Amino acid sequence: MLKIKKISKQFKGNDFYSLQDVSMEINKGEIVGLIGKNGAGKSTLMKMMAKSLKPTSGVITYNGVDINSQDNILIDFGIMIDPVFYPEMSVVDNLKFYLKLHGKEELYPNIESTLKLVELWNARNRKPKGFSFGMKQRTALAIAMVAEPDFLILDEPFVGLDPIGVQKLIDILKKWSSERQISMLISSHQLGELEALCSRYVYIEGGKLADSFEGSEHPSVVVHLDSTKNMEILNPLLSDTINLTDNLLDISTGTTSEDLNKIFGVLGEQELIFKIEVKENHLKEIFNKGA
């Protein structure tokens, strides 16, 4: 659906590239997480996808068309990178104006449900100029979502939402992905929320694509085994969801109850358990490598 081929960006006056030779694809209905430390180039990439920056070299195509070759090619995009709205206009009027500007007045009924989703319905008649940073983020998120876009680009969409609001947003984005086949690129430092949502990740480091990997549907727990005891008894119980490396037993939460009862039965009977812990998610591991 969207292809990025060897995109680079060098800002005027700099002798270095803020982004260099990045290539990736996002397919229809796919939710991709964009991760990286501050200054890695994530926002630069998203802004070039949104046409607010032009690449120094490379090309971005949407449905096979270079996005910089014609106007209004991103008409079906919902974009939240920097909070953008009219601060002197009420929240509800901002959404009405956005829909009218895009010729989608028939979607006015979406306004109430969208503002309730981002927890701004009670503030709908207030002007965003006096909002906190989190409320401004949520206003921008509502604008990005209200027009039922085919593609979403979201930077830090969970900021300002309470845990219930975060879960509601994750649920609706998953539903949009599965039922309406909306594609999404989402950047966030809230790694747990990304892991609950994304099917794939790209990791940007120093302006370059450092890694790309599939997400895991199920987190794991790790059982530290007593290294003084014989662990070979566990070999017949190992599977795709139960793995043994040295004295660490990795058990996916997607393991069937039958297999869980078997493995923990043997572990308890043989007194093999030294301690148990929740496995660090892969996203956190990546961040910690360079820390």
C-alpha positions as CSV (number, residue, x, y, z in Angstrom):
1,M,0.0,0.0,0.0
2,L,2.8,2.4,0.9
3,K,6.4,1.9,-0.2
4,I,9.5,3.9,1.0
5,K,12.5,3.4,-1.2
6,K,16.0,4.7,-0.2
7,I,14.7,7.8,1.5
8,S,17.3,10.3,2.8
9,K,17.0,13.7,4.3
10,Q,19.8,16.2,4.8
11,F,18.7,19.6,6.2
12,K,20.3,22.7,4.8
13,G,23.4,23.7,6.6
14,N,24.0,20.2,8.0
15,D,27.0,18.1,6.9
16,F,25.2,14.9,8.0
17,Y,22.0,13.1,7.1
18,S,19.1,13.1,9.6
19,L,17.8,10.1,7.7
20,Q,19.7,7.9,5.2
21,D,18.7,5.2,2.8
22,V,15.6,4.0,4.6
23,S,13.4,1.5,2.8
24,M,10.3,-0.2,4.1
25,E,6.7,-1.2,3.1
26,I,3.4,-1.0,4.9
27,N,0.7,-3.4,3.6
28,K,-3.1,-2.9,3.7
29,G,-4.5,-3.5,7.2
30,E,-1.0,-3.7,8.8
31,I,-0.1,-2.0,12.0
32,V,3.6,-1.1,12.1
33,G,5.4,0.2,15.2
34,L,8.1,2.8,14.6
35,I,10.6,2.7,17.4
36,G,13.9,4.5,18.2
37,K,15.5,6.8,20.7
38,N,15.0,10.6,20.6
39,G,16.8,12.1,17.6
40,A,16.9,8.9,15.7
41,G,15.0,10.2,12.7
42,K,11.5,8.9,13.4
43,S,9.7,12.3,13.2
44,T,11.7,13.2,10.0
45,L,10.5,9.9,8.4
46,M,6.9,10.5,9.4
47,K,6.9,14.1,8.2
48,M,8.2,13.0,4.8
49,M,5.4,10.5,4.6
50,A,3.0,13.3,5.5
51,K,4.5,15.6,2.8
52,S,5.4,18.2,5.4
53,L,9.1,17.6,4.5
54,K,10.5,16.7,1.1
55,P,13.2,14.0,0.9
56,T,16.7,14.9,-0.3
57,S,16.7,11.6,-2.3
58,G,14.5,8.6,-2.6
59,V,10.8,8.1,-3.2
60,I,7.6,7.4,-1.3
61,T,4.7,5.8,-3.2
62,Y,1.1,5.3,-2.1
63,N,-0.8,2.8,-4.2
64,G,2.0,3.0,-6.7
65,V,2.0,6.8,-7.1
66,D,4.8,9.1,-5.9
67,I,3.2,11.1,-3.2
68,N,5.2,14.2,-4.2
69,S,4.1,14.0,-7.8
70,Q,0.5,15.3,-7.3
71,D,-1.7,17.2,-4.9
72,N,-4.3,15.6,-2.6
73,I,-2.9,12.1,-2.8
74,L,-3.0,11.9,1.0
75,I,-6.7,12.8,1.2
76,D,-7.6,9.5,2.9
77,F,-4.8,9.8,5.5
78,G,-5.2,10.6,9.1
79,I,-2.1,12.3,10.4
80,M,-1.0,13.1,14.0
81,I,2.6,14.1,14.2
82,D,2.7,17.6,15.8
83,P,-0.6,18.7,17.4
84,V,-2.3,20.8,14.7
85,F,-5.6,22.6,15.2
86,Y,-7.1,26.1,15.5
87,P,-6.5,27.1,19.2
88,E,-9.2,29.8,19.2
89,M,-11.8,27.4,17.8
90,S,-13.7,24.9,20.0
91,V,-12.8,21.2,19.8
92,V,-16.0,20.3,18.2
93,D,-15.7,23.1,15.7
94,N,-12.2,22.0,14.8
95,L,-13.5,18.6,13.9
96,K,-16.4,20.0,11.9
97,F,-14.1,22.3,10.0
98,Y,-11.7,19.5,9.2
99,L,-14.5,17.3,7.8
100,K,-15.9,20.2,5.8
101,L,-12.5,21.0,4.4
102,H,-12.2,17.5,3.2
103,G,-15.8,17.4,1.8
104,K,-16.9,14.8,4.4
105,E,-19.7,16.6,6.2
106,E,-21.7,13.3,6.1
107,L,-19.3,12.1,8.8
108,Y,-20.4,14.7,11.3
109,P,-22.1,11.9,13.4
110,N,-18.5,10.5,14.0
111,I,-17.6,13.5,16.1
112,E,-19.3,12.4,19.3
113,S,-18.0,8.9,19.3
114,T,-14.5,10.0,18.3
115,L,-14.4,12.7,21.1
116,K,-15.7,10.1,23.6
117,L,-12.9,7.7,22.5
118,V,-10.2,10.2,23.2
119,E,-11.9,11.4,26.4
120,L,-12.7,15.0,25.2
121,W,-16.5,14.9,24.8
122,N,-17.0,16.8,28.0
123,A,-14.5,19.5,26.8
124,R,-16.0,19.7,23.3
125,N,-17.0,23.3,23.6
126,R,-13.7,24.4,25.0
127,K,-10.9,26.1,23.0
128,P,-7.7,24.0,22.8
129,K,-5.5,27.1,23.5
130,G,-5.9,26.6,27.2
131,F,-5.4,22.8,27.1
132,S,-2.6,20.8,28.7
133,F,-0.1,19.1,26.4
134,G,-2.0,15.8,26.8
135,M,-5.3,17.3,25.9
136,K,-3.8,19.0,22.9
137,Q,-2.4,15.6,21.8
138,R,-5.9,14.1,22.1
139,T,-7.4,16.9,20.1
140,A,-5.0,16.2,17.3
141,L,-5.7,12.5,17.6
142,A,-9.4,13.1,17.3
143,I,-8.9,15.1,14.1
144,A,-6.7,12.3,12.7
145,M,-9.4,9.7,13.3
146,V,-12.7,11.4,12.7
147,A,-12.7,11.1,8.9
148,E,-12.4,7.3,8.8
149,P,-9.0,7.3,7.1
150,D,-7.5,4.5,5.1
151,F,-4.1,5.1,6.5
152,L,-3.1,6.5,9.9
153,I,0.3,8.1,10.8
154,L,0.3,8.6,14.6
155,D,3.1,10.0,16.8
156,E,2.7,9.3,20.5
157,P,-1.1,8.7,20.3
158,F,-1.3,7.4,23.9
159,V,0.0,10.6,25.6
160,G,-2.6,12.1,27.9
161,L,-4.9,9.0,28.0
162,D,-5.6,7.2,31.2
163,P,-5.2,3.3,31.2
164,I,-8.8,2.7,30.3
165,G,-8.5,5.3,27.5
166,V,-5.4,3.6,26.2
167,Q,-7.0,0.2,26.1
168,K,-10.1,1.7,24.3
169,L,-7.8,3.2,21.7
170,I,-5.9,0.0,21.2
171,D,-9.1,-1.9,20.8
172,I,-10.6,0.5,18.2
173,L,-7.3,0.6,16.2
174,K,-7.2,-3.2,16.2
175,K,-10.8,-3.3,15.1
176,W,-10.2,-0.8,12.3
177,S,-7.2,-2.9,11.1
178,S,-9.1,-6.2,11.0
179,E,-12.5,-5.0,9.9
180,R,-11.8,-2.0,7.7
181,Q,-8.2,-2.9,6.7
182,I,-6.8,0.4,7.7
183,S,-3.0,0.6,7.6
184,M,-1.1,2.3,10.4
185,L,2.4,3.6,11.3
186,I,2.6,4.3,15.0
187,S,5.5,5.8,16.9
188,S,5.6,5.7,20.7
189,H,7.9,5.4,23.6
190,Q,5.2,3.5,25.5
191,L,6.5,0.1,24.4
192,G,4.0,-2.0,26.3
193,E,1.1,-0.3,24.4
194,L,2.9,-0.8,21.1
195,E,3.4,-4.5,21.8
196,A,-0.3,-4.8,22.5
197,L,-1.1,-3.3,19.1
198,C,1.5,-3.8,16.4
199,S,2.1,-6.8,14.2
200,R,5.5,-5.6,13.0
201,Y,8.2,-3.1,14.0
202,V,10.9,-1.0,12.4
203,Y,13.8,0.3,14.5
204,I,15.5,3.5,13.5
205,E,18.9,4.3,14.9
206,G,21.1,7.2,13.9
207,G,19.0,8.0,10.9
208,K,19.2,4.5,9.5
209,L,16.9,1.4,9.5
210,A,18.7,-0.7,12.1
211,D,16.2,-3.6,12.5
212,S,12.8,-4.8,11.2
213,F,11.0,-7.7,12.9
214,E,7.6,-9.3,13.5
215,G,5.7,-8.8,16.7
216,S,4.9,-11.6,19.1
217,E,1.2,-12.2,19.8
218,H,2.0,-13.7,23.2
219,P,4.5,-12.5,25.8
220,S,6.6,-15.0,27.8
221,V,7.5,-16.0,31.3
222,V,11.0,-17.2,32.1
223,V,11.6,-20.0,34.7
224,H,15.1,-20.0,36.1
225,L,15.9,-23.7,36.8
226,D,18.2,-25.1,39.5
227,S,21.4,-25.7,37.5
228,T,22.6,-28.4,39.9
229,K,19.8,-30.7,38.8
230,N,19.3,-32.8,35.6
231,M,17.1,-31.0,33.1
232,E,17.0,-33.6,30.4
233,I,13.7,-34.9,31.8
234,L,12.2,-31.7,30.3
235,N,13.3,-32.5,26.7
236,P,10.1,-34.4,25.7
237,L,8.0,-31.5,26.9
238,L,9.7,-28.8,24.8
239,S,7.8,-27.3,21.8
240,D,7.3,-24.2,19.7
241,T,6.0,-22.4,22.8
242,I,8.3,-23.9,25.4
243,N,12.0,-23.5,24.9
244,L,15.0,-24.4,27.1
245,T,18.4,-22.5,26.8
246,D,20.9,-23.4,29.4
247,N,19.0,-23.2,32.7
248,L,16.3,-20.8,31.4
249,L,12.9,-22.1,30.4
250,D,11.0,-19.7,28.2
251,I,7.2,-20.4,28.3
252,S,4.9,-18.5,26.0
253,T,1.5,-17.4,27.5
254,G,0.1,-18.9,24.3
255,T,0.9,-22.4,25.5
256,T,-2.1,-24.7,25.9
257,S,-3.4,-25.4,29.4
258,E,-2.6,-29.1,28.8
259,D,1.1,-28.4,28.1
260,L,1.3,-25.9,30.9
261,N,0.0,-28.4,33.4
262,K,2.5,-31.0,32.2
263,I,5.5,-28.8,32.3
264,F,4.8,-27.3,35.7
265,G,3.9,-30.7,37.0
266,V,7.3,-32.0,36.2
267,L,9.0,-28.8,37.4
268,G,7.3,-29.0,40.7
269,E,7.8,-32.8,41.1
270,Q,11.5,-32.5,40.4
271,E,11.9,-29.3,42.4
272,L,13.6,-27.6,39.4
273,I,12.2,-24.1,39.8
274,F,14.7,-21.6,41.2
275,K,12.7,-18.5,40.4
276,I,10.3,-17.1,37.8
277,E,10.0,-13.8,36.1
278,V,8.2,-12.0,33.3
279,K,10.3,-11.8,30.2
280,E,11.4,-8.3,29.1
281,N,9.6,-7.5,25.9
282,H,11.7,-7.5,22.8
283,L,11.2,-3.7,22.2
284,K,12.7,-3.0,25.6
285,E,15.6,-5.3,24.9
286,I,16.4,-3.3,21.7
287,F,16.4,0.0,23.6
288,N,18.6,-1.3,26.3
289,K,21.3,-2.6,24.0
290,G,22.5,0.9,23.2
291,A,21.9,2.3,26.6
